[in-house]
Amino acid sequence: MSLPHSSTPTHVLIIGYVWPEPRSSAAGGHMIQLIECFLSQGWQITFSSPASEGEHKADLAALGIAEVSIELNNSSFDVFITELKPDIVLFDRFMMEEQFAWRVEKHCPDALRILETSDLQSLRDARHQLLKNHLKKDSDLDDFYEFFSASPQAIFPYMAASDLAQREIAAIYRSDISLMISDVEIDLLVDQFKLPMALLHWCPLMLNGTPTTARPFEDRAHFLSIGNFRHAPNWDAVLWMKNAIWPLIRQQLPSAQLHIYGAYTPPKATALHNAAQGFHVMNWAEDALEVMSGARVCLAPLRFGAGIKGKIVDAMLCGTPNVTTPIGAEAMAGDLPWPGAIASSASAIAAAAVELYRDKTLWAQAQANGWAIVSARYQYEQHCASLIARIEACRQTLQQHRTDNFTGAMLRHHHHKSTQYMAQWIEAKNRTSV
């Protein structure tokens, strides 16, 4: 079933924090899903970014998307956006809103401004800091997870005091719509930070259809973990597996093998490779779904983080049960049964992983649970249609929408003026230093 096209031609400008890499990160995959949703409406898209191109960058030109490199603190962007005249501007991460929103508002005041949050970075950062502080005390991690992992609301006092949260939430207020990949984070923003629901829209990962068959239990082998090494929660998980979890699994399964894949593998990660211990650092996977489909169990022992986890969605899609933490499972399944196991301590994660690896009946039920979650929560047509309807409704009532958001208008006034003067000063300084 195809979605109906918008009745009026629409030009979307995306300002990317990075160029999208759908095979390297969940954020990159989500950006491509958003692009495909916009393209399904017949919308014209220009993708711009001040970042250098990564080695796994998507071929946007093949999708008919114009690619434009832009510069920070440079008035050339003013000329660019004035000539482009986009109807919608999507900022990829709040840092891009901070840098470019004042220019967008000045030169295209009627363009709808959308913020793609990817996840709440301030929530992820607060959890990271709490974990580091807890580890310094050499305290019981089980107690840490009981209090901090199960409830984002428990993190609120730490987030609210952080500069990062104030910047991030101010950007949400300044935007017309903010896309939230996690419904748990929506609840946190509305219940604790008191943001109006009118500014937020739930838009998780979007998948086409639900699989009904996959490689059977008998044809699968080994454990698998996957994730971009530039993402701090993934690197922490690898270290935790190496030092605490994997030795416990090998005690019960002496011939077990763990294959760890990830983009941008640093030397410190390859140094952990130890074939004798069954601990294999495999670098980047050309096809993540292929390697996931061959594994019997996916390990995702994330000790901090936010948003939803692309690796776990991939595991569910491939019919691969997983073992993760409360943070890994957060916002993933709603009220549906988990496709594997959720545990907090190294010993509990190892025990659950071994049981899932050995027990075919338990494994098959976990697989079915994953497919049920994919069907209920991650369907492309449902979320694309909802997103387009929300965008069109906001475009039709944009002035009233902005009038109702006085806090956002106030923050735009103060932030945009100060950012404008700072950007102009930096540009003038750079010009005179050449």
N, C-alpha and C positions, 0 to 999 in steps of 0.2 A: 504494500500500500504506500503510495507516494503522498507526501504532504502538499497541500495547496500552496501555490506561489503567492507572495505578497502582491497586492494590486498595484503598488507603486514601485518604480525602480529604486533600489537602495544601494548605496556605496558604503562599505565598512572599512575603516582603517583600524588595523590591529597594531599596537605598539608593544612589541615583545621585549621582555626582560632578556630573553635569549631567543635564538632561532629554534623553532620546534624540532625536537628529536624524539619521535614517537616510539622508536625502538630502544631508547635509553632511559626514559623516565615516564612515570604515570602522568606528570604534568605535561610533557610533550605529547603524549597520547591523547590527553583530554583536549589540548589545543586543536589537534587535528580533527577530533570529533566535533568541536564547535565550528570549525571551518567547514566541515562537510555539511553540517546542519544549515549554515548560512548559504552555502552553495546550492542546497536543495531548494532554496527559495528563489533562485535565480539572482541572488545578490552578487554584486561585484566586490572583490576583496583586494585590498592592498596590505601587505605585511611589511612592517618596518621594525628595525631594531638598531640600537647603538652597539650591540655586542658583535664580537667577531664570530664567524661561522665555525661551528663544531664539526668534527669529522663525521658525525652521524646525522647531520641536518636533513630534514625532509626536503624532497624536491617539490617545492611549492609551485614553481613555474609549470610543472606538468599538470597541475590542477587548475591552471589558468589564473594564478594569483601573481600579481605584480610584487616584486621584492625591491625594497628601497632601504638603503643604509642611511641612518640618521646620526646626528651628533648631539651629545649633551651640551647644554649651555652654549648653543649656537643659533643665531637668528635665521640661519638657513632653513630651519624647521618651520619658521613662520611663513616663509615664501612657499614651501612645500605644501603645507596644509591649506593655505589660502587658495592655492591653485587646485588642490584636490577636492575641496569642499565635501568632505564625507558627511553622510547622514548619521552615522554611528561611529563612535570611537571606542574601541575596547582596549583597556590598559591591562597588560599581563603582569600581575603583581603590583602591590601598592607603591613600590619604588618608582615605577614608570608613571603612575598617577602623580606622585610628588614632583617629578621632573618636568612633565609635559602638560599637565592638565591646565595650568594657567595660560599656556600658549593656545591650547585647544579652545578654552573658553573665550579668550580674547578674539581669535580669528574665526571661530565657528561656534558662536554661542548657542545656536539652535541644535547642534549635534547632540544626540543622546550619548551620555557617557556611562560606559559599563566597566566595572572592575572585575577581572577574573582573579580571585584570591588564591586559587590552587589549594591552599590550606591556610589555617591561621598560624602564621609564622611565629607570632608572639606566644601562642600556646605551646608550640613545639620548643621554642627557646626557653620558656619558663620550665618546662619539664626537663630539658637538658641541664639547666643550671641546678635544679633540685636534685637530679640524679648525681651530678658531679659532687655536690655538697654532701650528699648522703654517702657516697662511696669514700669520701675523705674521712668520714667518721667510722668506717668499717662496720656499719650497722647491718641489721638483718634486712635484706632486700624484700623479703616477704611482707614485712610491715610497710615498707615504702610503697609497694604495689597496692596493698590493701587501701591505703589512704589516697594515693595520687593517681593511680592508673585508671581505676574504675570510674572516677567522677571528675570530669573537667571543671565542674563547679568548685571543687576543692582547690584548684589552681588559681581561681579568680583573684584572690588577694595578691598573689605574686605577679600575675599578669598586669593587674591594674596599676601596680607601682612601677612598671617598666616603661622605659622610653619607647621601646619597640611597639608595645600595645597601643600607646597613645598615638603614635604615628599611623599604625595600621588601621585603627578604628576611625581615626580622623579621615583617612582616605575613603573608607566605606561611607561615612557621612557625606563627604563631598561628591560622591558618585551618585548617579541616578538609580542604578541597579548594581548590586554586587552579587556575583555568582558564587555560591557556596557548595563545595563538593561534599560536605558533611552536614547531615541534618542535626547531628549532635552539636556541632559548632554554631548552627543557627540558634538552637535552644540556649546555648551559652551567651551568645550576643544579645538575644532578646530578654532572657530572664535575669542575667547578671549585669550586663552592660547597658541594658534598657534601650537598645536600638529598635527603631520601628521596623516591624516586619515588612512594611511597604518598600524598604530599601534592599531587601534580601530575596534571593531566589535559589532554591535547591536545584542544583544541576550536577549530579554525580557522573561517573564514567558511563558512557553510552555504548551499548553493544548491540550488534545485529543478531537477533534470534537467540535461541537456547539450544545447546547441543543435546543429543539424546544418546549418543554412543561415544565411546572413547576406548583407548587401548586397555585391555583387561588387566586385572591384578597380577596374573601369572606372567604377563609379558613386560612387566615393569620392574625396575631395580634401582636401588640407591636412593639416597636423600638428595634434595636439591635446595639451594638458597640462591636468590637472585636479587640484584638491586644495584643502582648506580652508585659507585664508590664515592662520588662527590657529595652524596647526600649523607650527612653525618649520622643519622640513625642507622643506616645500612652498615657503615663501617663499625659502629659500636656493636651491632649485632654479630658481625663476623668475629670480632675479638671475644665476645661472650661465648660464642659457639666454640671457638678454638680453645679457650682457657677453662671453660666450665661445663658446657653442655655436651660437646662431642666426646670427650673422654668417658662420660657416663653412658652414652649410647654404645660406644665401642666395648665397654665392659660386658654388656648384654648381647651385643651383636658384633663379635670380633672381626667378621669379614665385611662389615658395613662400609659403604663408601659415601662421602659427602662431596658433591660437586657444587662449587660456588662460582656463579657467573655475575659479571657486572661491567658496565661501561666505565672507561677511564680508570682502569686498574692501576693503582700506584705501586711503586717498588715495595713499600711496607706491607702491601697485601700479598704480592707474589712471594715475599719472603716467608709467609706463613704456610706455603705449599709443603705438604709432607705426605708423599705417597704411602710410606710405611704405616702411617697413622690413618690412612684412608681419607685424608683431608686435602682435597684437590681444588686449587684456585685456577679457574678455567678461563679467566678474562671475559671478553664480551661475547655474548651469544648472538650469532647472525640471525637466528630465529628463536626468540624466547619461548614461543608457544610449542615449538618442536621439542626443545629440551625439557620443558615442563611436562609435556605429554608422555615422555618416556620415564619420568621419575615416579617412584611409588609414593613418596611423602615429601611435601614442601615444608621447610623450616623457615619461620619468620619471627625470630625472637627479638622483637623490637622493644627496647627499654624506654624510649621516648619517641615523640613524633606527633603528628596531627593529620588532619584530613582523612582520606581513605587510601588503602594500599593497593597499588596497581598489581603488585606481584601476587596478592591474594585473589584479586579478581581474575587474573590470568590462571591461577591454580584452579579456581572454581570452573572457569571456562573449559579447561583441559581435563576436568574430572579428576584432579589430583588433590586428595585431602591435605590439609595443612595443620601444623601446630604453631600457635602464636601466643602472644601475650594479650592482656586486656587492652593495651594501647594498639596493638596490631589489629584487634578485632573491632575496635571502636567505630561505630557508624556504618559498619559493613553489612550487617544482616538484619537489622531491625529486630523484630520479635521472633524471627525464624531460627530453627536449630542450626548450630554452627557446623560447618563441613570439616570436622576434625576435632581439635581440642584447643582449649584456651587454658594456659597455666602461667604462673608468675615466677616460680623459682627454677633454677637450673635442673634440680632433681625432678621436679614435677614435669617440666618440658621434656626431659629425656625419657621419663617413664611413659608419658603419653605417646611420644614418637615411636618408641619400641612397640608398644601395644598396637598402634595403628599400622605399623609396618608388618606385623605378624598376623593380625586378625583380619581375614578376608571379609567376614560379615560386617565387622565394624567399619572397615575401609569402604565397602560398597554403600553403606548407609551414609557415610560422610560425603561420598561422591554425589549421591542423590540430593543431599542437603544443599550442596554447592549449586547444583543446577536449578534448584528451586529458588535460591536467592537471586541468581542471575535473571531468572524469568520474572521475579517479582519486583526487583529494584533497579535493574541496569539496562532496560530496554531502550534502544535508540529512538524509535518512533515516538514513544511516550514522552521522553524528556525533551526531544527536539521540538515537538509540537507545543509542549508547555512553555518552552523558552521563547519560541517565536511569538506565541500569543501574549506572553508577558511583555516582550519588547514592543510589539505593536500597540498594546494598550497604553504603555508608558509614553510612547511617541505621540499618541493622540491626546494625552492629557498632560503633556510635559510641563507647561507653565504652572498649572495647578499643583502638580507633583512637587515641583521645586519650591513653590510657595509654602506648601505644607511642611517642607523640610527646612525650617528656619535655622536649625543648628548647622546643617550642612552649608547653607548660604553664609552664615557667620564665619564658619571655618574656612570656606573658600576665600572670603574677603581678606581675612588676615593672613592665611597661608600663601595665597597666590601673590599678594603684594610683596611679601617678604622674599618669596622664592624668585619672583621676577627681578627684584633689585639685586639679589645675590647673583642670579644667572647673568644679568647684564654686566655686573662688576667683574665676574669671572671671564666673560667673553672679552671685555675690554682689556683686562690684564693679560689674557692669552695673546691678544692682538699686538700689544705693545712689547711683549717679550720675544716675539718672533724676529 
